[in-house]
Amino acid sequence: MSMMVGARGTRSCEINVTPLIDVLLVLLIIFMVILPEHKMGEQTQIPQPAPDNVTLNPELIIIQLKDVGESKPPELRINQETVTWDGLEARLKEVYKRREDRVAFVKGDPDVEFEYVALAVDITHHAGADRIGLMGKKD
């Protein structure tokens, strides 16, 4: 703080900000040097060429859970083909062996308990599906 005597003999108090600006600039330079550079760009999924033994099948994999009544597991279908719960994973592995895209959709009746939907999603994931979507009913 510096004190100056004014023209009329009164004192004036003013803060000398020059040293504060110097300190601020030095800190700014230090932080610019210390911070690491950001070398990582955007994360993208680059399309890969299809292997020779894979066929492009535009048909979607839709796993349907049909309600059959209280305290019974729902009936399973893969694109209108009836499958047992024990055979679901093996059938999906067989399907995904010949496909490039490993996408599946799970569609359940409104009365099906969520436990079975979650189980179907888990089995589908273990069978090799990369992405799994849930389908709702159309209004």
N, C-alpha and C positions, 0 to 999 in steps of 0.2 A: 504494500500500500504506500502510496506516496502522498505527500501533503504539499500543497502549493498555496502560496499567499496570493490572494486575489488583488485586483487593482484597488479595491476599497479597503483593503486591510482585513478582509475576512478570509478565513481558511476554507479550502475546498478539498474534499477527500475523493480521490478517484483511484480505481484499481488499475494497475498496469497489467494489461492482458498480453503483452508481448511474450513474456516467459511462459505463460500458459499455452499459447498457441505453439510455441517451440516444442514444449513437452507433448502436446497433442500430435504434432506432425511426426515426432520421433516414435511415439507409440504406434501410430498408423503404419509407418514404414516397418517397424519390428513385426507387427501382426501380419503384414503382407508377405514378409519373408518367411515367417514361421509356418503359416498355414500351408498344408499340402495342396498340390495341384489336383484338380479333379480331372483325371484322365479317362474315366469311364463314361461312355456315351449312353445312348438309349439302348435298352434291352429289346431285341426283336426276335421273332421266330422266323428264320429264313427257310423258305420252302426247300425241301430236299427232294432229289429225284427218286422216283419210285424204284424199288428193287425189281429185278427181272421177273421173279416168280409171283409178284403181287398183281392182282387185277384191280382195276378201278371199278368199284361197285357203287353206283349212285344211290342204291337203296339204303335207307336209314335203318339202324338197329333200334327197334322200339320194344322194350320189355314191358309187357302189360301184366298187371296184377288184378285178377278178377275175384271179387268177393264171392265166397261159397257158403257163408253162414258163420254163426257165432263159434268161437273157439276152434276154428279150423284154419289152417294156413290157406292163403288165397291160391287160386290156380294161376300158373305162370304160362305166358306165351311170348315167344320171340317172333315178331312179325307173323302172327296168326299160326305159328307152329307151337303146339303144346309141349312143354318141357317140365320135367320134375324139378323139385328144389335141389335134389342131389346131383342131377345132371346139368344144372344151369351153367356152372363154371366150365365144365368140359365142353359143352356146346359152344359157349362164347369163345373159348380159346380156339376151337376149331374154326369159328367164323373169322376171328381176328388174324388167324394165321394167313389168310388169303386176302386181307384188306390192307390198304394203305392208311386210310383214316380209321382211327380207333375211337370213334365217338358212339355213345349210346344214349338213349333217352328212356327214362323210367316213367310209366304212366300207371297210376293206381286208381281204382274205384274210390269214390268218396267214403265208403264204409270200411275200407281196408285200414287196419291199424298201422300207424307209422313205423312200428317195429319191423314189419315185413318189408316196407319200402326201404328202410335203412339197411336191412339185410340184403336186399336185392342190389342196392347201390354198392355195398361192400363186396359182394361176390363179383359184381361186374368190374369193379376196380381191380380185384385180385386176378381176374381173367385177362387183364391187359388193356383195359380201356384207358385212354389218356384223358378224355373229357366225358363227363356224365351230366346230362341235363334232366331236370324234372319237368314233366308235362302236366298241366292242369286241364280241367275241362273248359271247353269253349262256352262262353255265355251268349 
